[in-house]
Amino acid sequence: MSWDFRTIIEPFRIRAVEPIPLLDRKARERALARAEHNLFGLRAEEVTIDLLTDSGTGAMSAEQWGALMMGDETYAGSRSFRRLEAVVHELTGYPHVFPVHQGRAAERILARTVLEPGKLVLNNTHFDTTRANVEQAGARAVDLPTPGSDDPSYACPFKGNIDLANLEETLQLRGSEVALVMLTLTNNAVGGQPVSMANIESVSALCRRYEVPFFLDAARFAENAWFIKVREPGYDRWRLPEIARRMFDLADGCTLSAKKDGIVHIGGLLCTRLPQWAEKFRCELILGEGYPTYGGLAGRDLEAMSLGLLEALDEDYLRYRVRSIAYFAEGLERAGIPVVHPPGGHAVFADAGRLLSHLRPDQFPGQALGAAFYLEGGVRGVEVGSLMFPGARLELLRLAVPRRVYTQAHIDYVIEVAERVAARASELPGYRILREPPFLRHFSASLEPLEAYICASGRRESCAPSP
Ligand SMILES: Cc1ncc(COP(=O)(O)O)c(C=O)c1O
């Protein structure tokens, strides 16, 4: 239905609750020190509002919990698989449907079966696990984001698009090296930004012309479909399943982490319409995930996924979801925290580089802001900047919102925490790395705050602590 009230209400009632920990400042300081100043090192019972990720952290519906009891655990040919297959056929139109334990398993199977050293994969922006799997296969992951996508103030409605001119030129010059073109919907790495139907159509046409397979990373297919409905001319009367089906129809297959818009705690899919690729996927899947009718999951997980994929396309839910992210972004801005524009579908990205302009990238402004949110109010986000991607163009703190978990009061609380953080922004110290692993360092690096000091010029700066 249409909603013309100012107040966004959660379009659900809550019948099962989980207490959240409320800690005092001293306890938070102790917890962060114990975690060696890495927010990934915090324990669940040390976090009041956990905005680390929207992946696998959503709340399942009563129907999904009920469906768990209907899980058919038959090893081969389970009824739960056939139910899932029917739902995914209807949703995507793809004849070959493989469940996997999560999104990166689909990426690994795809990369190991269709890529080889020297090949290229072109994408609007690879998510980090997709990039890692592409590179593990010896291929090169090339990002072709739309111009302006790295400008936090550029409020383009489809900032997740691929750069079509660049794509066409790359296909023209190096078409024989390109093994695959992908579109990540929504484009997580640039802020959960959507891709327009026109962009998907153009990519599809180019891929057909140059005879290159085209896959979607459809982790957030439902949020992307909503943005098309409300932002792209001509789609306002389309039903969301029709928009989603059109998106999938334009591609040859998809990888899909069901931990996002499948609203499950674990699960993923690899689907295609290409029979030769399906055969390769099947063999590889058996090696790593299990038999193709369960793919590393229990029958009950398949039941929950079948329902979650449909619930994610509910209009009332998506209106609330996208509006509540925008509400969060507006509140943060009012509190004095600059954010990436426009707000995306699953998270708000705070522009830590701009807010903490006294810190250099190698002093990790996103980490500094993340630590401040935690110390101030027990709110956990994740740094997306030079700590995660050395040499990153932006220094951000991502605050991702789990699906159907937090209410508007929780978000109002985070905004209040943000006001206190913003008031002390110029005093926040930078960080330095004490120890780091050889790759994906943000997960487990040990960090230490730098001492803030007023330098001779009177400007507040950060420096390494004296040896
Ligand atoms: C766009 C995108 N693709 C793939 C993945 C990987 O999925 P998973 O975490 O289920 O392995 C993620 C996870 O965050 C993602 O955001």
The ligand as an SDF file (V2000), in Angstrom:
LIG
                    3D

 16 16  0  0  0  0  0  0  0  0999 V2000
   28.1450   -7.8080   -2.8990 C   0  0  0  0  0  0  0  0  0  0  0  0
   28.5900   -9.0270   -2.1580 C   0  0  0  0  0  0  0  0  0  0  0  0
   28.9560  -10.1290   -2.8440 N   0  0  0  0  0  0  0  0  0  0  0  0
   29.3590  -11.2400   -2.2120 C   0  0  0  0  0  0  0  0  0  0  0  0
   29.4340  -11.3110   -0.8440 C   0  0  0  0  0  0  0  0  0  0  0  0
   29.9440  -12.5770   -0.1840 C   0  0  0  0  0  0  0  0  0  0  0  0
   28.9140  -13.2640    0.4180 O   0  0  0  0  0  0  0  0  0  0  0  0
   29.1260  -14.1930    1.7050 P   0  0  0  0  0  0  0  0  0  0  0  0
   29.5130  -13.3160    2.8360 O   0  0  0  0  0  0  0  0  0  0  0  0
   27.8070  -14.8690    1.8720 O   0  0  0  0  0  0  0  0  0  0  0  0
   30.2130  -15.1650    1.3590 O   0  0  0  0  0  0  0  0  0  0  0  0
   29.0740  -10.1900   -0.0880 C   0  0  0  0  0  0  0  0  0  0  0  0
   29.1440  -10.2410    1.3970 C   0  0  0  0  0  0  0  0  0  0  0  0
   29.1450   -9.2690    2.0910 O   0  0  0  0  0  0  0  0  0  0  0  0
   28.6420   -9.0210   -0.7660 C   0  0  0  0  0  0  0  0  0  0  0  0
   28.2840   -7.9090   -0.0930 O   0  0  0  0  0  0  0  0  0  0  0  0
  1  2  1  0
  2  3  1  0
  2 15  2  0
  3  4  2  0
  4  5  1  0
  5  6  1  0
  5 12  2  0
  6  7  1  0
  7  8  1  0
  8  9  2  0
  8 10  1  0
  8 11  1  0
 12 13  1  0
 12 15  1  0
 13 14  2  0
 15 16  1  0
M  END
$$$$
